[in-house]
Each structure stands twice: as structure tokens, then as C-alpha cells.
């Protein structure tokens, strides 16, 4: 496995940790061999049961027991849907999938001080895994990030710095600091996607060693979309599945650059107007790998949608009444699934997975405001 420069296809050895090419372009990883079902380590309950497919030595794994999240079949808009509860990860979000692999890789290469920018969940995850690995960590967050997320990041021992402005302003500030501290951005370091690809393996195993027809996931920078694409591609090449599932990515209409590019029919970024959204976890105006994300969705035969704030809030309430207390970002995917079921793009007789990415406990104050929740007074 090598790093591949996205600008010129130059190859770099993964023996030395890096987050960008010599010219500053982001990196991808070369295709990996993947694995077959007989290579699953069934004694391991974490995602490291798929160690044979992960490009990091499992003996150097920094793990908190991530993976193995429930897959529950429930009814949504009259259709049977499999809800993947990624919010039940150790730090409360799907980011732990990528972080365990990325941090394990960086530690194995001697990195002991890392920098990240985050709207909250990735920072909380990196703070926890860096603590477990004995690394120092600095996390830059928007000043508008929810306090529970900031508190979670700080509790892990990270140096937390708030930045005024948009989510992109935070990313730009981190890039400016990258000459001082190793930039362990989950949006730039491709070993993060090497971790999120285990979602594909886990769904495949939980569904009886078959692929679903559709996977619906919130879409910001796109690490879940890219991970699903990479994981199911490996399973397809190894003959473990006969077709890849369709991947459906969902953005908030107030910040939807991937949707705009998708709708244009091309792959180049399309200028978009950005407004505040309750789905802060996917409020990414300039996704690093936008081109690859759109390509992955098209390759799968899926779609990208944008949903309104009102649709997100309605879906958030509906999920909570089903027992799924998730953050508003997750509800965007459920709102889009309603659209796709109504249009027939996703049929009720298909096997569909809806990925719920983050815990509502990280956004309880905001959820209370959005749903106008208040206790009865005795």
C-alpha cells in the first residue's frame, strides 16, 4: 500500500507519515487487497476483527473497543429499514472507526503530537484516542461548536482552541499551524478512510455476508461515503459480494457543495451560498475530497440530496420518538430517506441501511430548543 498524490499520481511510502503530497495536494491510499470471511478474527468484538483488511499492524492498535454497533430493523415511512447505530461508539460518533486506525498508524510511525480541526465529533474522538495512545493533541473548533462537544474534547486532555468564523475558517487556521504540529486531519489523512471502510465489512457480516441494496448516510467531508466505497470495492473484488450497494449521501440545503456538484452533472466544485444549519456536523463548504465523493456515489448508482432545516427537525423528532436520540446531523439522512421512498428512488422491498452517526447527548441543549421540549410542572 502506498500514498498516492491526488494532483499527479506520485507515490509515497506509508513507512513515513505524511498528510499531503510534496506540492500540498491531498493524498489517497492505493487499493488494498481486502479479505474474505474466513479471515475474520471472531474472537475480537471490535472492528479490529477485520484486521486482515486494515493496512495497519493490529498488534499496534490503539483501540477503545469501537465497532460492533447494533443494526436494528425498524419501520420508517412504511418501509422496513436497518438503522445502523454508529452513535453508540466509545466517544458517541462514527468518527471512532477512522480514528482508531489513523491514530494507530501515526503512533506506529513515531508521531507524538497531533493537530486537528473539527466541528466537534472528530475532535472529541481524536482527543480520546490520542489520550489512549499517550499523544499530545491540539484541536481547533468553531466558536459556535456545542459546549458538550468542547467539554468532551477538553476532558481528554487536548489543547482546545476556538476560532471565529465558519467551519472553513477553522480548517484554514489549522492548515496555517501545520508547520508546527503534525496535521492529523481526518479529512486529509487517508488512513482515516482505511478505518471507515470497516463499516462496509460490518454491514456485510451483520446482514449474513451479503451487501445491502442501499446505504444512506449524512455527508459533510465524505469519509463514510469514501469508506463504504473502498470497503465494498474490496469485498466485490474478493468475490464476497456480487454487486456494490448504492450509496446515498445527504447534505443540509444550507451547506450543500457536494449536492451542487452532483446536480450539475460534473465533478468540479460548484459555488454555493452557505447559511447556518442545525446539522453542524456536515456544514462543510469546501470538502477536501469532493471529486472522489461524487465519483463514489455515481459509481455505486446512488444519489446525493439536500434537505431543508424544517425537514431535518421533523426527522429528528420522529427518530427520537422511535428511541433514537441522535444529533440533528443524523436526522438529515432520515429526512432524505423520506424523500427517496416517496419518489421511488429507494423501494420498500429493498434492503436499506440508514447510518445514524452521532449521539444526541452531544447536542441536548440545542435539541431541546429545536423540539421545544420542556418538563411539566407539578
HELIX and SHEET records of a PDB file:
HELIX    1   1 UNK A   37  UNK A   39  5                                   3    
HELIX    2   2 UNK A   47  UNK A   53  5                                   7    
HELIX    3   3 UNK A   58  UNK A   60  5                                   3    
HELIX    4   4 UNK A   86  UNK A   88  5                                   3    
HELIX    5   5 UNK A   95  UNK A  108  1                                  14    
HELIX    6   6 UNK A  121  UNK A  133  1                                  13    
HELIX    7   7 UNK A  147  UNK A  155  1                                   9    
HELIX    8   8 UNK A  167  UNK A  177  1                                  11    
HELIX    9   9 UNK A  191  UNK A  196  1                                   6    
HELIX   10  10 UNK A  198  UNK A  206  1                                   9    
HELIX   11  11 UNK A  223  UNK A  237  1                                  15    
HELIX   12  12 UNK A  257  UNK A  264  1                                   8    
HELIX   13  13 UNK A  280  UNK A  282  5                                   3    
HELIX   14  14 UNK A  290  UNK A  300  1                                  11    
HELIX   15  15 UNK A  309  UNK A  321  1                                  13    
HELIX   16  16 UNK A  328  UNK A  343  1                                  16    
HELIX   17  17 UNK A  360  UNK A  363  5                                   4    
HELIX   18  18 UNK A  364  UNK A  370  1                                   7    
SHEET    1   A 3 UNK A  11  UNK A  13  0                                        
SHEET    2   A 3 UNK A   2  UNK A   5 -1                                        
SHEET    3   A 3 UNK A  27  UNK A  29 -1                                        
SHEET    1   B 6 UNK A  71  UNK A  76  0                                        
SHEET    2   B 6 UNK A  79  UNK A  85 -1                                        
SHEET    3   B 6 UNK A 352  UNK A 356  1                                        
SHEET    4   B 6 UNK A 214  UNK A 218  1                                        
SHEET    5   B 6 UNK A 246  UNK A 252  1                                        
SHEET    6   B 6 UNK A 303  UNK A 307  1                                        
SHEET    1   C 4 UNK A 159  UNK A 163  0                                        
SHEET    2   C 4 UNK A 136  UNK A 142  1                                        
SHEET    3   C 4 UNK A 113  UNK A 118  1                                        
SHEET    4   C 4 UNK A 182  UNK A 183  1                                        
END                                                                             
